[in-house]
Amino acid sequence: MKTVPPEYFPTRYWHKHEDGRVTCDLCPHHCTLREGKRGSCFVRMHHQGEIVLTTYGRSSGFCIDPIEKKPLNHFHPGSSVLSFGTAGCNLSCGFCQNWDISKSRQIDTLCDTAMPQDLVKMARQSGCDSIAFTYNDPVIFLEYAVDVAQAAHEQGIKAVAVTAGYICDEPRIDFFRHMDAANVDLKGFTQEFYHKNCHGHLQPVLDTLKYLKHETRVWFEITTLLIPGENDSEAELNNMCQWLAENIGPDVPLHFSAFHPDFKMLDKAPTPLNTLLRARKIALSHGLHYVYCGNVFDVRSDSTYCPNCKAMVIERNWYQLGEYHLDDNGHCDYCRHAVAGVFEGPPGHFGRRRIPVRIGA
Protein backbone atom coordinates (compact mmCIF):
# COMPACT_ATOMS: atom_id res chain seq x y z
CA MET A 1 0.00 0.00 0.00
CA LYS A 2 1.53 3.30 -1.10
CA THR A 3 1.84 5.98 1.57
CA VAL A 4 3.51 8.72 -0.49
CA PRO A 5 1.78 10.38 -3.47
CA PRO A 6 3.33 9.45 -6.81
CA GLU A 7 4.70 12.23 -8.99
CA TYR A 8 2.93 10.78 -12.03
CA PHE A 9 -0.07 8.48 -11.85
CA PRO A 10 -1.11 6.48 -14.94
CA THR A 11 -4.51 7.15 -16.50
CA ARG A 12 -6.72 5.28 -18.96
CA TYR A 13 -8.51 7.74 -21.22
CA TRP A 14 -6.13 8.81 -24.02
CA HIS A 15 -4.83 7.75 -27.42
CA LYS A 16 -1.56 8.24 -29.29
CA HIS A 17 -0.84 9.80 -32.68
CA GLU A 18 1.79 8.78 -35.19
CA ASP A 19 3.62 12.07 -34.70
CA GLY A 20 4.14 11.33 -30.99
CA ARG A 21 1.39 13.54 -29.64
CA VAL A 22 -1.19 12.13 -27.22
CA THR A 23 -4.87 13.13 -26.97
CA CYS A 24 -6.64 13.05 -23.62
CA ASP A 25 -10.12 11.54 -23.93
CA LEU A 26 -11.39 12.35 -20.43
CA CYS A 27 -13.41 15.47 -21.25
CA PRO A 28 -14.84 17.16 -24.35
CA HIS A 29 -11.77 19.40 -24.74
CA HIS A 30 -9.80 16.40 -26.11
CA CYS A 31 -6.49 18.18 -25.47
CA THR A 32 -3.78 16.97 -27.87
CA LEU A 33 -0.38 17.35 -26.21
CA ARG A 34 3.30 17.02 -26.99
CA GLU A 35 5.72 15.58 -24.44
CA GLY A 36 5.78 17.57 -21.21
CA LYS A 37 2.69 19.66 -21.99
CA ARG A 38 -0.35 19.87 -19.75
CA GLY A 39 -4.02 19.91 -20.74
CA SER A 40 -6.45 22.74 -20.13
CA CYS A 41 -7.20 21.24 -16.70
CA PHE A 42 -3.47 21.61 -15.83
CA VAL A 43 -3.34 18.37 -13.82
CA ARG A 44 -3.24 15.84 -16.69
CA MET A 45 -0.11 15.93 -18.83
CA HIS A 46 1.80 14.07 -21.55
CA HIS A 47 4.65 12.20 -19.87
CA GLN A 48 6.74 9.60 -21.71
CA GLY A 49 4.11 8.75 -24.29
CA GLU A 50 1.00 8.67 -22.11
CA ILE A 51 -1.36 10.93 -20.17
CA VAL A 52 -0.63 10.98 -16.44
CA LEU A 53 -2.31 12.60 -13.44
CA THR A 54 -0.06 14.92 -11.40
CA THR A 55 -2.32 15.51 -8.37
CA TYR A 56 -2.92 11.97 -7.11
CA GLY A 57 -2.78 12.07 -3.30
CA ARG A 58 -2.38 15.86 -3.20
CA SER A 59 -5.03 18.25 -1.90
CA SER A 60 -5.71 21.95 -1.58
CA GLY A 61 -7.00 21.32 1.94
CA PHE A 62 -9.52 19.41 4.01
CA CYS A 63 -12.59 20.52 5.90
CA ILE A 64 -15.50 18.91 7.72
CA ASP A 65 -18.72 20.47 6.42
CA PRO A 66 -22.46 19.95 6.73
CA ILE A 67 -23.70 17.87 3.78
CA GLU A 68 -26.14 20.70 3.00
CA LYS A 69 -23.18 22.89 2.02
CA LYS A 70 -22.40 20.78 -1.10
CA PRO A 71 -25.40 21.51 -1.54
CA LEU A 72 -27.25 18.24 -0.94
CA ASN A 73 -30.54 18.73 0.88
CA HIS A 74 -31.97 15.24 0.37
CA PHE A 75 -28.95 13.05 1.15
CA HIS A 76 -28.39 12.08 4.80
CA PRO A 77 -29.71 15.43 6.14
CA GLY A 78 -27.78 16.95 9.02
CA SER A 79 -24.75 14.71 8.53
CA SER A 80 -21.13 15.78 8.24
CA VAL A 81 -18.89 15.26 5.22
CA LEU A 82 -15.11 15.37 4.85
CA SER A 83 -14.52 17.76 1.93
CA PHE A 84 -11.38 18.10 -0.15
CA GLY A 85 -10.18 19.10 -3.60
CA THR A 86 -6.95 19.23 -5.56
CA ALA A 87 -6.02 21.87 -8.16
CA GLY A 88 -7.03 22.76 -11.68
CA CYS A 89 -10.30 22.55 -13.60
CA ASN A 90 -11.41 21.61 -17.10
CA LEU A 91 -13.67 24.65 -17.43
CA SER A 92 -12.50 28.27 -17.30
CA CYS A 93 -15.39 30.13 -15.72
CA GLY A 94 -14.78 33.85 -15.38
CA PHE A 95 -17.09 33.89 -12.36
CA CYS A 96 -15.40 31.00 -10.50
CA GLN A 97 -15.97 31.23 -6.74
CA ASN A 98 -13.00 28.91 -6.04
CA TRP A 99 -10.59 30.35 -8.61
CA ASP A 100 -7.62 30.30 -6.21
CA ILE A 101 -7.88 26.49 -6.28
CA SER A 102 -9.29 25.74 -9.73
CA LYS A 103 -6.90 28.09 -11.52
CA SER A 104 -3.81 27.33 -9.46
CA ARG A 105 -0.63 26.45 -11.33
CA GLN A 106 1.46 25.61 -8.25
CA ILE A 107 -0.85 24.11 -5.67
CA ASP A 108 -0.31 20.52 -6.81
CA THR A 109 3.24 20.64 -5.44
CA LEU A 110 2.68 22.89 -2.41
CA CYS A 111 -0.47 21.50 -0.78
CA ASP A 112 -1.30 18.85 1.80
CA THR A 113 -1.03 15.19 0.91
CA ALA A 114 -3.40 12.32 1.61
CA MET A 115 -3.55 8.88 0.11
CA PRO A 116 -7.00 7.25 -0.06
CA GLN A 117 -6.55 5.29 3.17
CA ASP A 118 -5.56 8.50 4.99
CA LEU A 119 -8.76 10.24 3.91
CA VAL A 120 -10.93 7.31 4.96
CA LYS A 121 -9.18 7.14 8.34
CA MET A 122 -9.80 10.86 8.93
CA ALA A 123 -13.46 10.55 7.89
CA ARG A 124 -13.98 7.67 10.34
CA GLN A 125 -12.21 9.46 13.19
CA SER A 126 -14.29 12.59 12.55
CA GLY A 127 -17.62 10.75 12.41
CA CYS A 128 -18.29 11.76 8.81
CA ASP A 129 -20.88 9.78 6.87
CA SER A 130 -19.31 10.68 3.55
CA ILE A 131 -16.30 12.10 1.70
CA ALA A 132 -16.88 14.85 -0.86
CA PHE A 133 -14.72 15.69 -3.87
CA THR A 134 -15.24 19.43 -4.18
CA TYR A 135 -13.57 22.89 -4.43
CA ASN A 136 -12.39 21.95 -7.95
CA ASP A 137 -13.93 19.42 -10.33
CA PRO A 138 -13.20 15.78 -9.42
CA VAL A 139 -13.61 14.48 -12.98
CA ILE A 140 -10.11 15.78 -13.71
CA PHE A 141 -8.66 13.63 -10.91
CA LEU A 142 -10.90 10.66 -11.75
CA GLU A 143 -8.38 7.96 -10.80
CA TYR A 144 -7.72 9.49 -7.37
CA ALA A 145 -11.44 10.05 -6.70
CA VAL A 146 -12.32 6.49 -7.70
CA ASP A 147 -9.63 5.02 -5.44
CA VAL A 148 -10.84 7.15 -2.51
CA ALA A 149 -14.46 6.13 -3.17
CA GLN A 150 -13.54 2.44 -3.22
CA ALA A 151 -11.58 2.73 0.01
CA ALA A 152 -14.46 4.66 1.60
CA HIS A 153 -17.03 2.05 0.60
CA GLU A 154 -14.97 -0.65 2.30
CA GLN A 155 -15.56 1.24 5.57
CA GLY A 156 -19.23 2.06 4.95
CA ILE A 157 -18.53 5.69 4.02
CA LYS A 158 -20.30 7.31 1.07
CA ALA A 159 -18.65 9.16 -1.84
CA VAL A 160 -19.98 12.51 -3.04
CA ALA A 161 -18.98 14.37 -6.21
CA VAL A 162 -19.48 18.11 -6.65
CA THR A 163 -18.97 18.53 -10.38
CA ALA A 164 -19.83 20.49 -13.51
CA GLY A 165 -20.44 17.19 -15.29
CA TYR A 166 -18.09 18.07 -18.16
CA ILE A 167 -16.89 14.59 -19.08
CA CYS A 168 -16.93 12.17 -22.02
CA ASP A 169 -19.19 9.13 -22.29
CA GLU A 170 -16.84 6.28 -21.31
CA PRO A 171 -15.12 7.96 -18.33
CA ARG A 172 -18.55 9.22 -17.21
CA ILE A 173 -19.60 5.61 -16.66
CA ASP A 174 -16.36 4.80 -14.84
CA PHE A 175 -16.53 7.84 -12.59
CA PHE A 176 -20.16 7.78 -11.49
CA ARG A 177 -20.41 4.04 -10.86
CA HIS A 178 -18.30 4.71 -7.77
CA MET A 179 -20.33 7.70 -6.53
CA ASP A 180 -23.25 7.59 -4.09
CA ALA A 181 -24.35 11.19 -4.59
CA ALA A 182 -23.51 14.21 -6.71
CA ASN A 183 -24.31 17.85 -7.11
CA VAL A 184 -24.05 18.89 -10.75
CA ASP A 185 -23.37 22.53 -11.54
CA LEU A 186 -25.59 23.51 -14.48
CA LYS A 187 -23.97 26.86 -15.15
CA GLY A 188 -26.53 28.22 -17.58
CA PHE A 189 -28.84 27.00 -20.29
CA THR A 190 -27.44 28.38 -23.53
CA GLN A 191 -24.45 27.33 -25.57
CA GLU A 192 -23.55 31.02 -25.82
CA PHE A 193 -23.21 31.27 -22.03
CA TYR A 194 -21.01 28.16 -21.82
CA HIS A 195 -18.83 29.32 -24.71
CA LYS A 196 -18.45 32.92 -23.52
CA ASN A 197 -18.13 32.40 -19.78
CA CYS A 198 -16.86 28.84 -19.31
CA HIS A 199 -14.99 28.01 -22.55
CA GLY A 200 -17.03 24.85 -22.82
CA HIS A 201 -20.23 23.40 -24.23
CA LEU A 202 -23.68 22.87 -22.76
CA GLN A 203 -24.60 19.52 -24.35
CA PRO A 204 -22.10 17.31 -22.48
CA VAL A 205 -23.50 18.59 -19.19
CA LEU A 206 -27.06 17.81 -20.27
CA ASP A 207 -25.84 14.35 -21.31
CA THR A 208 -24.42 13.85 -17.81
CA LEU A 209 -27.71 14.84 -16.19
CA LYS A 210 -29.68 12.43 -18.37
CA TYR A 211 -27.14 9.68 -17.74
CA LEU A 212 -27.36 10.12 -13.97
CA LYS A 213 -31.15 10.09 -14.00
CA HIS A 214 -31.80 7.23 -16.37
CA GLU A 215 -28.76 4.96 -16.13
CA THR A 216 -27.52 5.15 -12.53
CA ARG A 217 -28.75 4.98 -8.96
CA VAL A 218 -26.66 7.99 -7.93
CA TRP A 219 -28.65 10.49 -5.88
CA PHE A 220 -28.02 13.89 -7.45
CA GLU A 221 -29.09 17.48 -7.14
CA ILE A 222 -28.50 20.43 -9.48
CA THR A 223 -27.14 23.90 -8.77
CA THR A 224 -27.30 26.98 -10.98
CA LEU A 225 -25.42 30.11 -9.93
CA LEU A 226 -27.57 33.00 -11.14
CA ILE A 227 -25.49 35.90 -12.47
CA PRO A 228 -27.36 39.17 -13.06
CA GLY A 229 -27.68 39.89 -16.78
CA GLU A 230 -25.90 36.68 -17.83
CA ASN A 231 -28.08 33.62 -17.19
CA ASP A 232 -31.09 34.90 -15.21
CA SER A 233 -33.51 35.95 -17.96
CA GLU A 234 -37.06 34.71 -17.70
CA ALA A 235 -36.80 33.04 -21.11
CA GLU A 236 -33.63 31.10 -20.21
CA LEU A 237 -34.99 30.03 -16.83
CA ASN A 238 -38.25 28.84 -18.40
CA ASN A 239 -36.34 26.88 -21.04
CA MET A 240 -34.10 25.30 -18.43
CA CYS A 241 -36.90 24.33 -16.06
CA GLN A 242 -39.02 22.93 -18.88
CA TRP A 243 -36.07 20.81 -20.06
CA LEU A 244 -35.46 19.56 -16.52
CA ALA A 245 -39.12 18.67 -16.02
CA GLU A 246 -39.27 16.77 -19.32
CA ASN A 247 -35.87 15.05 -19.20
CA ILE A 248 -34.94 14.68 -15.53
CA GLY A 249 -38.32 14.74 -13.81
CA PRO A 250 -39.81 16.69 -10.90
CA ASP A 251 -38.02 14.98 -8.02
CA VAL A 252 -34.40 16.07 -8.62
CA PRO A 253 -33.77 19.05 -6.31
CA LEU A 254 -32.73 22.31 -7.97
CA HIS A 255 -30.70 24.97 -6.15
CA PHE A 256 -30.56 28.56 -7.39
CA SER A 257 -27.47 30.09 -5.82
CA ALA A 258 -26.56 33.75 -5.38
CA PHE A 259 -23.51 35.06 -7.24
CA HIS A 260 -21.00 37.38 -5.61
CA PRO A 261 -18.34 39.29 -7.59
CA ASP A 262 -15.17 37.22 -7.92
CA PHE A 263 -12.21 36.33 -10.17
CA LYS A 264 -12.73 37.98 -13.60
CA MET A 265 -16.33 39.06 -13.03
CA LEU A 266 -15.90 41.84 -10.50
CA ASP A 267 -18.10 44.28 -12.40
CA LYS A 268 -21.32 42.38 -11.67
CA ALA A 269 -23.50 43.09 -8.66
CA PRO A 270 -24.40 40.32 -6.22
CA THR A 271 -27.58 38.44 -7.08
CA PRO A 272 -30.63 39.96 -5.31
CA LEU A 273 -32.85 37.64 -3.31
CA ASN A 274 -35.78 38.64 -5.50
CA THR A 275 -33.99 37.20 -8.55
CA LEU A 276 -33.58 33.87 -6.80
CA LEU A 277 -37.20 33.86 -5.63
CA ARG A 278 -38.38 34.64 -9.17
CA ALA A 279 -36.33 31.74 -10.51
CA ARG A 280 -37.75 29.47 -7.81
CA LYS A 281 -41.30 30.49 -8.74
CA ILE A 282 -40.61 29.69 -12.40
CA ALA A 283 -39.21 26.27 -11.50
CA LEU A 284 -42.19 25.44 -9.31
CA SER A 285 -44.55 26.52 -12.10
CA HIS A 286 -42.97 23.84 -14.31
CA GLY A 287 -43.82 21.20 -11.72
CA LEU A 288 -40.43 20.78 -10.05
CA HIS A 289 -41.03 19.65 -6.47
CA TYR A 290 -37.90 20.71 -4.61
CA VAL A 291 -36.46 24.14 -5.45
CA TYR A 292 -34.10 26.05 -3.17
CA CYS A 293 -32.40 29.45 -2.92
CA GLY A 294 -28.79 29.33 -1.73
CA ASN A 295 -26.03 31.71 -0.60
CA VAL A 296 -28.74 33.92 0.95
CA PHE A 297 -30.64 33.95 4.22
CA ASP A 298 -34.21 32.94 3.53
CA VAL A 299 -35.57 30.09 5.63
CA ARG A 300 -38.73 29.73 3.54
CA SER A 301 -36.92 29.08 0.24
CA ASP A 302 -34.22 26.97 1.88
CA SER A 303 -36.67 24.52 3.47
CA THR A 304 -38.18 21.33 2.08
CA TYR A 305 -41.92 20.91 1.53
CA CYS A 306 -43.92 17.76 0.94
CA PRO A 307 -45.06 17.84 -2.71
CA ASN A 308 -48.31 16.11 -1.73
CA CYS A 309 -49.66 18.00 1.30
CA LYS A 310 -47.35 21.07 0.99
CA ALA A 311 -46.33 20.95 4.66
CA MET A 312 -42.80 22.00 5.63
CA VAL A 313 -40.96 18.77 6.42
CA ILE A 314 -37.36 20.01 6.79
CA GLU A 315 -36.67 23.52 8.05
CA ARG A 316 -33.22 25.01 7.29
CA ASN A 317 -31.55 28.11 8.64
CA TRP A 318 -28.47 28.31 6.46
CA TYR A 319 -27.15 24.77 7.09
CA GLN A 320 -28.79 24.30 10.48
CA LEU A 321 -31.80 21.96 10.56
CA GLY A 322 -34.84 23.08 12.53
CA GLU A 323 -38.24 21.41 12.43
CA TYR A 324 -38.06 17.91 10.94
CA HIS A 325 -41.15 15.98 9.94
CA LEU A 326 -39.95 12.90 8.06
CA ASP A 327 -39.74 9.36 9.36
CA ASP A 328 -36.52 7.34 9.10
CA ASN A 329 -37.37 6.36 5.51
CA GLY A 330 -38.25 9.86 4.29
CA HIS A 331 -42.04 9.71 4.52
CA CYS A 332 -43.96 12.86 5.43
CA ASP A 333 -45.26 12.75 9.02
CA TYR A 334 -48.48 14.44 7.94
CA CYS A 335 -49.60 12.49 4.84
CA ARG A 336 -47.09 9.59 4.58
CA HIS A 337 -45.97 10.70 1.09
CA ALA A 338 -42.42 9.57 0.25
CA VAL A 339 -40.14 12.59 -0.17
CA ALA A 340 -37.46 11.93 -2.80
CA GLY A 341 -33.97 11.45 -1.45
CA VAL A 342 -31.71 9.19 0.60
CA PHE A 343 -33.02 9.15 4.15
CA GLU A 344 -31.60 6.39 6.33
CA GLY A 345 -32.58 6.83 9.96
CA PRO A 346 -33.03 10.06 11.91
CA PRO A 347 -31.33 13.28 10.75
CA GLY A 348 -27.89 14.27 11.96
CA HIS A 349 -27.16 17.29 14.12
CA PHE A 350 -23.88 18.57 12.71
CA GLY A 351 -25.33 22.03 12.10
CA ARG A 352 -23.58 24.84 10.30
CA ARG A 353 -20.06 24.22 11.61
CA ARG A 354 -17.04 24.24 9.30
CA ILE A 355 -13.99 22.51 10.77
CA PRO A 356 -10.65 22.67 8.91
CA VAL A 357 -8.48 19.58 9.45
CA ARG A 358 -4.94 18.52 8.56
CA ILE A 359 -4.12 15.05 7.29
CA GLY A 360 -0.78 14.99 5.49
CA ALA A 361 2.47 16.67 6.35
N, C-alpha and C positions, 0 to 999 in steps of 0.2 A: 504493500500500500504506500503510494507516494505521499510524502509529507511536505515537500517543497514544490511550489508551482513551477512547471516547465517553462522555459523561455519560448518554445514553439510547440504548439499542440496540433496534431494532425486533424484534418477535417475531411468530410466526405463529398461535399457538393461543389465540384469544379471539374473542368475538362481542359486538356492541353491542346495547343495548336502546333502546327508543324514548324512555325518560326520560333518556338520556345516560349511564347506567351501562354499564360494560363487564365481562363475565365472562371470567375466565381459564380456559382449557380444557386447561391443561397437566396438572394432577393432579386427583385425585378431590375435592379441596376445592371446586373450582369457585368461587373467590372472586369475588364481584360487588362492584365498586368504583366509587366516585365519583371525580371528577377529583382527582388528587393523593394518593389513598390507595394504600397498599401491601397486597399479599396476605399470607396467613399466613406465607409463606416470607420476607417482608420485601424480597426483591430484585427482585420483579416488581411494577410499579405502573401505575396509570392515569395516562397523561400525554397530554394533548391528543387524547383520543378513542381511544386504543389502549393496549394493554399493552406496556410496554417493560421491558428488562432493565437494571438499574443497576449490575451488577458485571462487565460485559464488560471483560476486560483487567485486572482488579484481583484481587489474591490476598492471602490471609492469611499467605502464606509459602511457601517452597520448600525441599524437602529431598530428598536422594538416599538411597533406602532399598533394602533387599533386597526382591525381589518377594514373598518369603514373608511379609513384614510386612503385606500387603494384606488378608487373607492369601490367597495363591495358591500352592499347593504343587505344582501340576501344569502350570504355565505358565512355560517358560524357567527351570527351577530354577537358583538361584545367581546370577541376573542382577540388575542394578541397575535401579531405576526412579526417574524424576524425579517426585516427588509434589507436588501443590499443591491448594489449595482456595480458596474465596472466602469468603462469609459467608452466614448464613441457612440455613434448612432448612424443608421442608414438612411435617415431623412435629415434635411437641413432646414428646419423650421425657424423662420426669423423671429417667431414669438416664443421660442423654447423657454420654459420656466425652470429647466435644469441645465441650462447651456454650459455652466461651468464644469459639468460632468460629461454631458453628451458631446460637447465640442472640444474636450480636452485633447491635447496632443502630447501630454507628458504623464498623465495620471496613471497609465498602465505600468509605469516603472517606479512610481513614487508612493503608491497607496498601500493600504493594508493587504495582507494575504490571508487566504483561508481556503484550504482544500475542502471538498464536499463533506468529509467526515467531521471537520472542524465546525462547519456551519450547523450540521445536524446536532452535534454535541451542545453547541451554544443554544440552539432552539429548545432542546430538551431541558437544559438547565434553567432556562428562562421561562418555561411553562408555555411556550408558544405552540399554538395548534398548527401553524403553517409557516412556510418560508416563502417570501415574495421576491421575485426578480423585478426590480423597479429602478427608478432614477434615470436609467438609460434603457434602451430597448433590448430585452433578452434574446431576441431572435439572432442578433449578431454574435452572441456568445452561446449559441445553441448547444454545443458539445458540453460546455461547463454547466449550463442550466439543466440539461438532461441528466448528467451525472449527479448533480445535487438532488434533483427530484427523485432519482432512483434510491439514493442513500436515505433520503427523507422518508420515502414510502416504507422502507425496511423497518423504520422506527415508528410508524403510524402517524407521521407528520405529512400534511398536505403541501402541495406545490402550487404557487400562484404566479401567473405571468401578467405583468402590466405592460402592454405592448401596443404599437400602432398597427400591428397585423400586416406589415409590409414584407411579405415572404412568398417564395415560389411554392408551387404545388407539392412537390415531393418532400422538401424539408418541412413544409407546413404539417404534413402528416406525422413526420418524425417528432417534431417539437411538441405538438399538442397532445399526442397520445400519452405523454408523461405528465401533463398538467391536470390538476383537479379543478382549477378555477382561473379565470382571466378577466381582466378589464381591457377592452379594446378601445383605443383612442381613435374615434372617427372625427378627423380634424375639420372636415367641412363636407359639403355634398356637391361640389362641382369640380370638374377636372381643372378648370382655370385656377381655383383656389389651391389645389394640390401642386400644380405646376409653378405658380407664382410664389407661394409662401413656403412650400415644403420640398420643392425640387423632386417631386414624385408623381404618382398616378393614383387616382381614386379606385379604379377597378380592382386591383389586387386586394385592397382592404375590404371591399364589398365581397369579394370571393372568400376571404377569410371568415367574415361574419356568416355567410351562408354555409361554409364548411363546418364551423363550430356548431351551428344550430342543427343541421340536418345529418351530419356524419360523425358527431362525437357526443360524449356524455359530459363534456366539460361545462361546468356552470360558468356563464359569462355575463358581464354587464358592459354597457357602452358609455363612453364619456365624450362629450363634445364641448370644447372650450369655445365659448362665444366671444368673438372679437368684434367690437363695434365697427360697423361699416365694411366688414370683410366677409363674414359668414353668418350674419344674423338677420338677413332679410326675411320677410314673411314668406316670399315665394320659395326660397331655398329651404327654410325650415319645414314648410308644407311638403315639399318634394321629398325631403329626407324622412320625415315621419310616415308619409304614405308608403315609401319604399320599405321602411322597417316593418310596418304593419303587414304588408303583403308578403315580404320575404323572410322575416325573422319571427314575426308573430307578436302578440300583445304582452307576453309574459317576461320578455328580456328587459330588465331595468335600464333606463336611460337617464344619464346624469348630464345636466347642463351646468357647466362650470364657469365661474367668473374669471375673466382675463385681468391680469395686471401688467402694466408696462414692463417689458424686460428685453434683454438681449438686443436685437436689432429693431424692435418695434416699440421704441420709447415715446413715439409721438402719438400713440393711441391712448385714449382715456380708459380707465377701468370700466368694466362692464357694470351698468346699473342693475340693481335688483329687478327693476321693472322689465328689463330686457329678458332676464332669466324667467321671470314669471309668465311673460308673454309666450316664450318658447314652450314652457311647460303646458300652458293652456292649449297651444296648437297640438302638442303631442297627445294630450289627453283627448282632444277632439277627434283624433285619428284612431282612438280606441286602445292606445297603449295604457297598460294598467299601472305601471310603476315608474313615475317620472320625478326626478329630484333636481333641486338647485343646490350647487356646491360652491365652495369658497366664499360664501356669504352667510350671515346669521339670519336664518328664517326657519324656525322650528316647523312651521306648517308645511313648507315645501321640502323639508328634509326628512319628513316622517313617512312611514309606510301605512297605506290604507288598504283594507280588504276590498278587492274589486267587486265582491258580491254585495255585502251589506254597507260598504263605504265607511265603516268604523275605523278609527285610528288603531292600528295593532302594534306598531313600533314607533315610539316617540324618540326623536333625536335632537339633541342640543349640541351642535357641532358633532363631535364623535361620541358624546356621552348618551347612553341609552336612558330613557325615562320610563314611561308607562310601557308595559309589554303584555300583549294579549294574544299570544300564540301558544299552543301546546308544544310538547317536545318534538312533534313531527311537522310543525308549521301550519296547523289548522287554526283558523280564527276562533277565538273563545266565544264569540257572539253567535256565529251562524255555521261554524264547522267547515267553512270553505277552505280548501287547501291553497295557501299562499305559495307562489312559485319561489323556489330557492332550495338551499341545502341547510336544513334545520335538524340538528341531531342533539337532542337534549335541551336543557334550559340555556338561556343566553349567558354569555360571559359578562364580567364586570370590570374589564380592563379600563374602560373610560377613555378620556382624551389624552392620556399621558403619551409622551414621546421620550424614549430612553435610549440615548446613544450607548453603544457597547463597543469594546475592542476585542478582537479575536486573534489576529496574527500579530507578529512583531512589527 
